Amino acid sequence: MNKTGLGWGAVLICIAIAPYAYVQFRLRSHNWTPLNTPVTLVDGVDVASPEFKTDLTGFYVVALDFAPTNVDLEECLVGDALYKGCGSVGNGLVLDWSVVRHQLPTDVTVVDHRIYKPGGFGGSGVVETVLGDFDAQAGETYRVLVHVKKIAPELSSASPKINVGAGRIYWEKWIIFAQLSLLFAVIPGIGGIVVLGWAIFSRRTGV
């Protein structure tokens, strides 16, 4: 009976752990943000990011992140004027951007001088404005090129970074599955611990 209890307890605990472990493996099997690097953005200057490799075939989102030193002003300057009453605050960011794929003998242009148009905003702990997205192939190496025509001093001094991340559709579902797998683990996990505890107690007391 003790051996049976130990076996069933172990099985229940494995059932509880397995889904969560699998989801965590999938979450860690990709580099969801292959580029997040500081850049210096100055009027009239071209900026090239370091090379980065994508490990998914699909679309990646390119964004600029700014430290939230003056959130309302920075959001107005990047064009996020919705409900903020930006008033006389003008456009503080004028640029175009490109993406090139490394290939011998010459790099291949994936995105060619796309003009920045305020469209998507977000970020956690940063003021983020989305430049756009591009289609990538798993295992290929890319660079982001930015030609700055105009940038407000408040943005230029806010520790700007270029951020490239896989589209939400590729990773968001695994975040949801991780939460669900934790909820699923409660019942078999607790049951397994109880069964194991009882089996060990019975072995020691001879019940």
C-alpha positions in Angstrom: 0.0 0.0 0.0 2.8 2.4 0.9 4.5 1.7 -2.4 1.3 2.2 -4.2 0.7 5.5 -2.4 4.2 6.7 -3.2 3.6 5.8 -6.9 0.3 7.5 -7.1 1.6 10.6 -5.3 4.5 10.8 -7.7 2.2 10.4 -10.7 -0.1 13.2 -9.6 2.8 15.5 -9.0 4.2 14.8 -12.4 0.8 15.4 -14.0 0.7 18.8 -12.1 4.2 19.8 -13.2 4.4 18.5 -16.8 2.1 21.1 -18.5 3.8 24.1 -16.7 7.3 22.7 -17.5 6.4 22.3 -21.2 5.1 25.9 -21.4 8.2 27.2 -19.7 10.3 25.3 -22.1 8.5 26.8 -25.1 8.7 30.3 -23.6 12.5 29.9 -23.2 13.1 28.2 -26.5 13.0 31.5 -28.5 14.6 34.8 -28.1 11.5 36.9 -28.3 13.4 40.2 -28.2 16.6 39.7 -30.3 17.5 43.4 -30.1 17.2 46.0 -27.4 20.2 48.4 -27.6 20.9 52.0 -26.7 21.3 54.4 -29.7 22.3 58.1 -30.1 19.7 59.9 -32.0 20.7 63.3 -33.4 19.3 65.5 -36.1 20.7 64.6 -39.5 22.6 61.5 -38.3 22.2 57.9 -39.6 22.2 55.2 -37.0 22.8 51.5 -37.6 21.9 48.9 -34.9 24.2 46.0 -34.1 23.3 42.8 -36.0 20.8 40.5 -34.5 19.5 37.0 -35.4 15.9 36.0 -35.5 14.8 32.5 -34.6 11.3 32.6 -35.8 9.8 32.9 -39.3 7.2 35.6 -39.1 6.9 39.3 -38.4 9.0 41.3 -35.9 8.1 44.7 -34.6 10.6 47.6 -34.6 10.2 50.3 -31.9 12.0 53.1 -30.2 12.0 53.2 -26.4 12.6 56.3 -24.3 13.2 56.6 -20.6 10.0 58.0 -19.0 11.6 61.3 -17.7 8.6 63.4 -18.7 6.0 60.9 -19.9 3.2 63.3 -21.1 5.7 65.5 -23.0 7.5 62.6 -24.6 4.3 60.9 -25.6 3.2 64.1 -27.3 6.5 64.5 -29.0 6.4 61.0 -30.5 2.9 61.6 -31.8 0.7 59.9 -29.2 -1.6 62.9 -28.8 -4.8 61.0 -28.0 -6.6 62.3 -24.9 -3.4 64.1 -23.8 -4.2 67.7 -24.8 -0.8 68.1 -26.4 -1.9 71.6 -27.7 1.1 73.6 -29.0 3.6 70.7 -28.7 4.8 70.0 -32.2 6.1 66.9 -33.9 9.3 66.0 -32.1 10.3 63.0 -34.2 10.9 62.9 -37.9 12.8 60.0 -39.4 12.8 57.1 -41.8 14.0 53.6 -41.1 15.1 50.5 -43.0 15.9 46.9 -42.2 18.6 45.0 -44.1 19.3 41.2 -44.0 23.0 40.1 -44.0 23.8 38.2 -47.1 27.0 37.9 -49.2 28.2 39.6 -51.3 25.8 42.5 -50.4 23.1 43.0 -47.8 19.5 42.6 -48.9 17.0 45.4 -48.1 13.9 44.2 -46.4 12.4 47.6 -45.4 13.5 50.5 -47.5 13.4 54.0 -45.9 9.9 53.7 -44.5 8.8 57.1 -43.1 7.9 57.1 -39.5 4.2 57.7 -38.9 2.8 57.6 -35.3 0.6 54.5 -35.1 1.4 52.2 -32.2 2.4 53.0 -28.7 3.1 51.0 -25.5 5.9 49.7 -23.5 6.4 48.8 -19.8 8.4 51.3 -17.9 9.3 53.2 -21.1 7.7 55.5 -23.6 7.6 53.3 -26.7 6.6 54.2 -30.2 6.3 51.6 -32.9 8.1 52.3 -36.2 6.6 49.3 -38.0 7.3 45.6 -38.6 9.1 43.4 -41.1 9.0 39.8 -42.2 11.9 37.7 -41.0 13.2 34.2 -41.6 14.5 32.0 -38.8 18.2 31.9 -38.5 18.8 35.1 -40.6 20.8 38.1 -39.4 19.4 41.7 -39.7 20.2 45.3 -38.9 18.0 48.3 -38.4 19.0 51.6 -40.0 17.5 54.9 -38.8 17.9 58.2 -40.6 17.0 61.0 -38.1 15.8 64.2 -39.8 14.5 65.8 -36.6 14.3 64.9 -33.0 13.3 67.0 -30.0 16.0 67.4 -27.3 13.7 65.9 -24.7 13.7 62.7 -26.7 17.3 62.7 -27.7 18.3 62.9 -24.0 15.9 60.3 -22.8 18.2 57.3 -23.3 16.7 56.1 -26.6 16.8 52.4 -27.5 16.0 50.4 -30.6 13.8 47.5 -29.7 13.0 44.5 -32.0 10.6 41.9 -30.8 8.6 39.0 -32.2 4.9 39.8 -32.9 2.5 39.3 -30.0 0.7 36.4 -31.7 3.8 34.2 -31.3 4.4 34.6 -27.6 1.2 35.9 -26.0 -0.6 32.5 -26.2 2.3 30.9 -24.2 1.9 33.5 -21.4 -1.8 32.6 -21.2 -1.0 28.9 -21.2 1.5 29.5 -18.4 -1.2 31.0 -16.2 -3.7 28.2 -17.1 -1.1 25.5 -16.4 -0.5 27.0 -12.9 -4.2 26.8 -12.2 -4.4 23.3 -13.5 -1.4 22.2 -11.3 -3.2 23.1 -8.1 -5.6 20.1 -7.8 -3.3 17.2 -8.9 -0.3 18.9 -7.2 -2.1 19.2 -3.8 -3.5 15.7 -4.2 -0.1 14.3 -5.0 1.5 15.9 -2.0 -1.3 14.6 0.3 -1.0 11.1 -1.1 2.8 11.2 -0.8 2.6 12.6 2.8 0.2 9.9 3.8 2.3 7.1 2.3 5.4 8.3 4.1 3.5 8.8 7.3 2.0 5.3 7.0 5.4 3.7 6.4 7.0 5.4 9.4 4.1 4.6 11.8 3.3 1.2 10.3 -0.3 2.2 9.8 
